[in-house]
Structure formats: structure tokens, C-alpha cells
């Protein structure tokens, strides 16, 4: 096999057509350069150059090999440059997990922000609930999550990215819609509910039961995805508690009502990663997000 030094020596001689000038260009003497060319020709198995005391010429094989040598050297330079950029974090891949509702607003903004600040970092996306994100981060299958709290602060670091309101989704024809005021807990006591699963959508389940009394007898469906809830509400199966970002889905026949006695923006979405994460590209992405979002770091 030939070496990159041999290729560089051959390209220099082929372009200069003079061993002395090629040696000066490579900052070496002629004898070792001649030996490099001889070793290259033995490795390739053909004569690449014809030389005498007056001139150097490329053979037909040498002319073809010159283009290949330039291509190989360019690829080697590119590989070295990419390796250095990956080590520095300016290139590479960051695997991001996100909840379905994050895709309605925060995720596109984050992707655009990172794309502008770190265009050579590839972002690999996977939709999954928070519980799955936490497990995948720990298993090394994800680098970053867009997830709902709480998290183990000894294992994970997080950043609050977004807050939003909790609303009640109801069919537009529902009597609650025409009242023109926030819906109270008393008004919901006998309403059929499409409710967040206490196992697969624990964050929203805990948030709702913190402010409202939810009787199992009133729950007609337990689901984990907000989009599914909205389709069931549109089918008049009941009403549902959803984040304000759900209004962007534009499903016909739905109204979104404010809730009485609930904090203004109780729904939180956090950026989540392992404290001991070693992917250099992750840290440059975090820096880009830190520069572009105003929320403070958590943990």
C-alpha cells in the first residue's frame, strides 16, 4: 500500500514536472522524494513518471492516477477536518427525543436556532414520552430530551425552555363554551372526561389532579397523547385538559376554555441531558440554545 506522503510527493512532482521544484515545495531534499515516488510506483504496479536529466513527464497511467491522488488527498484532508470539528463540537450528531406537544411550537424554534448557530451538527429526532426519554438518555440512545419534570437532578441536568397555559378542550357546541368565563372545578364534576393516563402521561395527570377532582367514574377514556384526546373531544366523547400549544393543531369543532383556579402557565417543558454526557456536539448545541433562549438554567 502507498502512503499519503507518497501521494503528496507524486502530486507535487506531477504538477511541477521537476523534482527540484517539487522538493522545495514540500520542504525536503530530492533523494527522499525520489525514493517516495519509486515506492509509490512499486505499490501501484505501474510506471507513473518518465524522467531523464532534462525533463519529467507523466505516463498515461500517471495522468489518470494524478486525478485519483488529488481526490484521495482531498478526502483525507476532509476526514481530518471533520474529526477535528467533531472533537471541537462544531460537527457531529445530537440525538434528540421530544414529546408530541413539544413538536407544536418549541421543537421547530429550537431546530431553527441550532441549525443557524451550528449548521454542521446533524439533529436526529425521535418522538417519545418523557419516561422513554429518561430511559434512553441513561442507556446512551439519546443525547438530549424535550421532556416534562420532575427529573433526578443527580443524574440529569435540565433547562426550562417553555411555559404555557393549561386549557379545557370542549366541543364548540358544549354549554360551557357559551358562558364566556373560566371553567370552575365544580362545573366539571359531572362532565365526561378524556383523561391523561397516570402511567404513560404522568406529568399531565399529576398536574390536572393537583387542581381538579377527577373521579374514575367520570373518565370515559385514558390516553397518553394530546392529539388523540383532541380527536376524541371533537367526536363529542367528552372534554379534556390540554396545553395551550394544542390549539395550533387546528382541529375543527373544538373550543379551548381557560380554567379557574389554575396558575397562568403551569405546563413546563425542559431540555434534559445526562450530567456526564461526553458528546462534544451536545455541549455546542446547549451553548446555542443558551444563547437563544431567555429562560435560566436549572440544576
RODO-2510 file (C-alpha; in nm, 4 decimals, decimal comma):
residues 299
     n   res          X          Y          Z
     1     x     0,0000     0,0000     0,0000
     2     x     0,1031     0,3571    -0,0549
     3     x     0,1055     0,6386     0,1981
     4     x    -0,0330     0,9910     0,1980
     5     x     0,3244     1,1262     0,1955
     6     x     0,3911     0,9314    -0,1229
     7     x     0,0745     1,0674    -0,2817
     8     x     0,1668     1,4225    -0,1834
     9     x     0,5139     1,3761    -0,3293
    10     x     0,3739     1,2381    -0,6543
    11     x     0,1212     1,5225    -0,6909
    12     x     0,3918     1,7823    -0,6324
    13     x     0,6218     1,6290    -0,8964
    14     x     0,3334     1,5802    -1,1413
    15     x     0,2276     1,9439    -1,1084
    16     x     0,5798     2,0904    -1,1146
    17     x     0,7241     1,8378    -1,3648
    18     x     1,0522     1,8991    -1,1885
    19     x     1,1940     1,7126    -0,8897
    20     x     1,3926     2,0091    -0,7613
    21     x     1,0935     2,2465    -0,7548
    22     x     0,8683     1,9741    -0,6095
    23     x     1,1207     1,9082    -0,3312
    24     x     1,1382     2,2801    -0,2481
    25     x     0,7576     2,2977    -0,2417
    26     x     0,7477     2,0066     0,0020
    27     x     1,0413     2,1454     0,2022
    28     x     1,2512     1,8354     0,1572
    29     x     1,5525     1,7248    -0,0473
    30     x     1,5376     1,5424    -0,3813
    31     x     1,6720     1,1964    -0,2792
    32     x     1,3936     1,1096    -0,0307
    33     x     1,1368     1,2483    -0,2748
    34     x     1,2712     1,0203    -0,5496
    35     x     1,2519     0,7237    -0,3115
    36     x     0,8874     0,8101    -0,2295
    37     x     0,7962     0,8075    -0,6000
    38     x     0,9756     0,4755    -0,6534
    39     x     0,7921     0,3153    -0,3598
    40     x     0,4606     0,4531    -0,4907
    41     x     0,5203     0,3087    -0,8360
    42     x     0,6054    -0,0301    -0,6837
    43     x     0,2877    -0,0189    -0,4739
    44     x     0,0708     0,0792    -0,7711
    45     x     0,2488    -0,1630    -1,0047
    46     x     0,2855     0,0758    -1,2992
    47     x     0,5210     0,3478    -1,4157
    48     x     0,3761     0,6876    -1,3301
    49     x     0,6564     0,9198    -1,4397
    50     x     0,9153     0,9237    -1,7129
    51     x     1,2216     1,1236    -1,6176
    52     x     1,5669     1,1913    -1,7544
    53     x     1,8293     1,4571    -1,6942
    54     x     1,6298     1,7218    -1,8782
    55     x     1,2580     1,6689    -1,8067
    56     x     0,9850     1,4831    -1,6185
    57     x     0,6686     1,3646    -1,7896
    58     x     0,3567     1,1792    -1,6781
    59     x     0,2796     0,8441    -1,8331
    60     x    -0,0765     0,7747    -1,9470
    61     x    -0,1299     0,5807    -1,6245
    62     x     0,0310     0,8648    -1,4286
    63     x    -0,2154     1,1191    -1,5719
    64     x    -0,5111     0,9090    -1,4607
    65     x    -0,3552     0,8355    -1,1226
    66     x    -0,2917     1,2067    -1,0641
    67     x    -0,6650     1,2760    -1,0509
    68     x    -0,7201     0,9861    -0,8131
    69     x    -0,4308     1,1004    -0,5946
    70     x    -0,5781     1,4510    -0,5694
    71     x    -0,9165     1,3030    -0,4776
    72     x    -0,7668     1,0778    -0,2100
    73     x    -0,5697     1,3643    -0,0580
    74     x    -0,8803     1,5845    -0,0544
    75     x    -1,0779     1,3076     0,1179
    76     x    -0,8025     1,2641     0,3751
    77     x    -0,7949     1,6380     0,4425
    78     x    -1,1739     1,6378     0,4742
    79     x    -1,1669     1,3451     0,7158
    80     x    -0,9066     1,5172     0,9320
    81     x    -1,1025     1,8412     0,9290
    82     x    -1,4281     1,6666     1,0215
    83     x    -1,2579     1,4726     1,3013
    84     x    -1,1212     1,7965     1,4437
    85     x    -1,4609     1,9674     1,4158
    86     x    -1,6347     1,6724     1,5825
    87     x    -1,3831     1,6837     1,8661
    88     x    -1,4465     2,0580     1,8996
    89     x    -1,8238     2,0040     1,8865
    90     x    -1,8793     2,2138     1,5737
    91     x    -1,9820     1,8987     1,3814
    92     x    -2,1305     1,5621     1,4713
    93     x    -2,4733     1,4249     1,5601
    94     x    -2,7042     1,5025     1,8509
    95     x    -2,9955     1,2616     1,9060
    96     x    -3,2992     1,4451     2,0421
    97     x    -3,6104     1,2957     2,1985
    98     x    -3,9249     1,5059     2,2183
    99     x    -4,2815     1,4803     2,3412
   100     x    -4,5608     1,5157     2,0870
   101     x    -4,6747     1,8526     2,2214
   102     x    -4,3174     1,9879     2,2008
   103     x    -4,3410     1,9494     1,8229
   104     x    -4,6270     2,2009     1,8096
   105     x    -4,4113     2,5002     1,8952
   106     x    -4,0857     2,4680     2,0879
   107     x    -3,9150     2,1995     1,8791
   108     x    -3,9258     2,3878     1,5458
   109     x    -3,7863     2,7005     1,7132
   110     x    -3,5075     2,5009     1,8747
   111     x    -3,4191     2,3245     1,5472
   112     x    -3,4042     2,6539     1,3582
   113     x    -3,1908     2,8098     1,6291
   114     x    -2,9404     2,5237     1,6359
   115     x    -2,9417     2,4989     1,2560
   116     x    -2,8384     2,8606     1,2238
   117     x    -2,5777     2,8509     1,5018
   118     x    -2,4361     2,5014     1,4325
   119     x    -2,5145     2,4115     1,0678
   120     x    -2,2702     2,1159     1,0648
   121     x    -2,4347     1,9406     1,3602
   122     x    -2,6891     1,6796     1,2499
   123     x    -3,0019     1,6515     1,4650
   124     x    -3,1598     1,3059     1,4819
   125     x    -3,5190     1,3225     1,6142
   126     x    -3,7280     1,0632     1,7983
   127     x    -4,0778     1,1201     1,9350
   128     x    -4,1265     0,9589     2,2763
   129     x    -4,2902     1,0311     2,6100
   130     x    -4,0818     1,1629     2,8998
   131     x    -4,0435     0,8219     3,0674
   132     x    -3,8968     0,6780     2,7465
   133     x    -3,6653     0,9774     2,7038
   134     x    -3,5258     0,9408     3,0551
   135     x    -3,4520     0,5713     2,9944
   136     x    -3,2994     0,6356     2,6523
   137     x    -3,0718     0,9091     2,7871
   138     x    -2,9456     0,6751     3,0574
   139     x    -2,8918     0,3952     2,8026
   140     x    -2,6911     0,6234     2,5751
   141     x    -2,9527     0,6102     2,2988
   142     x    -3,0314     0,9837     2,3223
   143     x    -2,8173     1,2907     2,3858
   144     x    -3,0917     1,5405     2,4604
   145     x    -3,4575     1,5353     2,5599
   146     x    -3,7512     1,7757     2,5471
   147     x    -3,9350     1,6407     2,8460
   148     x    -4,1643     1,7093     3,1396
   149     x    -4,0388     1,7231     3,5013
   150     x    -3,9579     1,6001     3,7593
   151     x    -3,6102     1,4545     3,6960
   152     x    -3,3371     1,3032     3,9105
   153     x    -3,1105     1,6064     3,9478
   154     x    -2,8113     1,3944     4,0485
   155     x    -2,8149     1,2138     3,7125
   156     x    -2,9684     1,4703     3,4786
   157     x    -2,9174     1,8397     3,4149
   158     x    -3,2085     2,0390     3,2755
   159     x    -3,3126     2,3717     3,1418
   160     x    -3,6610     2,5216     3,1460
   161     x    -3,7423     2,6086     2,7862
   162     x    -4,1098     2,6920     2,7831
   163     x    -4,4161     2,7560     2,9981
   164     x    -4,7761     2,7590     2,8787
   165     x    -5,1340     2,7581     2,9982
   166     x    -5,3490     2,4543     3,0742
   167     x    -5,6832     2,4786     2,8925
   168     x    -6,0034     2,2780     2,8658
   169     x    -6,0770     2,1430     2,5177
   170     x    -6,4507     2,1051     2,4539
   171     x    -6,6786     2,0686     2,1508
   172     x    -6,7723     2,4127     2,0218
   173     x    -7,1409     2,3366     2,0877
   174     x    -7,0793     2,2488     2,4551
   175     x    -7,2780     2,4627     2,7063
   176     x    -6,9542     2,5610     2,8865
   177     x    -6,8340     2,7436     2,5739
   178     x    -7,1222     2,9918     2,5686
   179     x    -7,0692     3,1056     2,9289
   180     x    -6,7777     3,3270     2,8354
   181     x    -6,5750     3,2817     3,1549
   182     x    -6,3156     3,0453     3,3008
   183     x    -6,4448     2,6975     3,3798
   184     x    -6,4575     2,6103     3,7506
   185     x    -6,3801     2,2806     3,9170
   186     x    -6,7444     2,2487     4,0294
   187     x    -6,8675     2,2751     3,6708
   188     x    -6,6522     1,9772     3,5736
   189     x    -6,7613     1,7389     3,8493
   190     x    -7,0135     1,5587     3,6303
   191     x    -6,8533     1,6098     3,2915
   192     x    -6,7317     1,3035     3,0974
   193     x    -6,3525     1,3352     3,0833
   194     x    -6,0903     1,2184     2,8381
   195     x    -5,8045     1,1925     3,0822
   196     x    -5,4281     1,1589     3,0723
   197     x    -5,3019     0,8132     3,1627
   198     x    -5,1493     0,8084     3,5138
   199     x    -4,8702     0,5802     3,3855
   200     x    -4,7982     0,6888     3,0279
   201     x    -4,8741     1,0604     3,0715
   202     x    -4,7909     1,1026     3,4393
   203     x    -4,6850     1,4676     3,4201
   204     x    -5,0206     1,5893     3,2875
   205     x    -5,2140     1,3512     3,5103
   206     x    -5,0446     1,4889     3,8221
   207     x    -5,0914     1,8465     3,7020
   208     x    -5,4653     1,8013     3,6489
   209     x    -5,5416     1,6171     3,9735
   210     x    -5,3454     1,8821     4,1637
   211     x    -5,6181     2,1335     4,0744
   212     x    -5,9276     1,9252     3,9954
   213     x    -6,1109     1,6335     4,1493
   214     x    -6,1119     1,3518     3,8927
   215     x    -6,3455     1,0626     3,9636
   216     x    -6,2701     0,7432     3,7737
   217     x    -6,6421     0,7064     3,7032
   218     x    -6,6323     1,0279     3,5006
   219     x    -6,3370     0,9208     3,2843
   220     x    -6,4528     0,7739     2,9552
   221     x    -6,1036     0,7276     2,8055
   222     x    -5,7480     0,7163     2,9439
   223     x    -5,4949     0,8173     2,6767
   224     x    -5,1314     0,9271     2,6551
   225     x    -5,1236     1,1574     2,3508
   226     x    -5,2794     1,5040     2,3310
   227     x    -5,3668     1,4629     1,9631
   228     x    -5,5720     1,1533     2,0461
   229     x    -5,7516     1,3463     2,3207
   230     x    -5,8473     1,6219     2,0797
   231     x    -5,9884     1,3828     1,8213
   232     x    -6,1966     1,2189     2,0936
   233     x    -6,3227     1,5606     2,2101
   234     x    -6,4098     1,6501     1,8503
   235     x    -6,6088     1,3255     1,8368
   236     x    -6,8024     1,4525     2,1431
   237     x    -6,6743     1,1791     2,3707
   238     x    -6,6025     1,4284     2,6493
   239     x    -6,3814     1,7216     2,7446
   240     x    -6,0053     1,7196     2,8082
   241     x    -5,7296     1,9169     2,9777
   242     x    -5,4638     2,0134     2,7211
   243     x    -5,1656     2,2512     2,6956
   244     x    -5,2204     2,5760     2,5080
   245     x    -4,9891     2,4599     2,2285
   246     x    -5,2581     2,2091     2,1296
   247     x    -5,4614     2,4955     1,9838
   248     x    -5,2110     2,5098     1,6954
   249     x    -5,3300     2,1749     1,5637
   250     x    -5,6352     2,3425     1,4090
   251     x    -5,8837     2,0594     1,4623
   252     x    -6,2332     2,1709     1,3600
   253     x    -6,5229     2,1770     1,6040
   254     x    -6,3190     2,2477     1,9168
   255     x    -6,3069     2,5387     2,1597
   256     x    -6,0374     2,5983     2,4226
   257     x    -6,1515     2,7419     2,7523
   258     x    -5,9494     2,8984     3,0372
   259     x    -5,9632     2,7242     3,3745
   260     x    -6,0451     2,8952     3,7015
   261     x    -5,8059     2,8493     3,9926
   262     x    -5,5131     2,7257     3,7806
   263     x    -5,1802     2,9164     3,7639
   264     x    -5,1305     3,1219     3,4493
   265     x    -4,8700     2,8968     3,2843
   266     x    -4,8326     2,5734     3,4840
   267     x    -4,7232     2,3492     3,1940
   268     x    -4,3437     2,3206     3,1723
   269     x    -4,1151     2,1782     2,9069
   270     x    -3,7487     2,1197     2,9880
   271     x    -3,4338     2,0446     2,7964
   272     x    -3,2812     1,7345     2,9573
   273     x    -2,9406     1,5666     2,9309
   274     x    -2,7054     1,3476     3,1338
   275     x    -2,4704     1,5390     3,3592
   276     x    -2,1862     1,3103     3,2483
   277     x    -2,2630     1,3352     2,8746
   278     x    -1,9453     1,3306     2,6638
   279     x    -2,0701     1,4137     2,3139
   280     x    -1,8852     1,7384     2,2205
   281     x    -2,1619     1,8349     1,9767
   282     x    -2,4160     1,8212     2,2599
   283     x    -2,2331     2,0914     2,4507
   284     x    -2,2173     2,3239     2,1489
   285     x    -2,5915     2,2685     2,0960
   286     x    -2,6536     2,3539     2,4596
   287     x    -2,4480     2,6678     2,4150
   288     x    -2,6519     2,7667     2,1085
   289     x    -2,9756     2,7083     2,2982
   290     x    -2,8388     2,9047     2,5930
   291     x    -2,7648     3,1978     2,3649
   292     x    -3,1081     3,1845     2,2000
   293     x    -3,3489     3,1218     2,4878
   294     x    -3,4070     3,3576     2,7774
   295     x    -3,5055     3,1035     3,0435
   296     x    -3,2473     3,0369     3,3201
   297     x    -3,0548     2,7105     3,3564
   298     x    -3,1930     2,4625     3,6080
   299     x    -2,9741     2,2251     3,8112
***
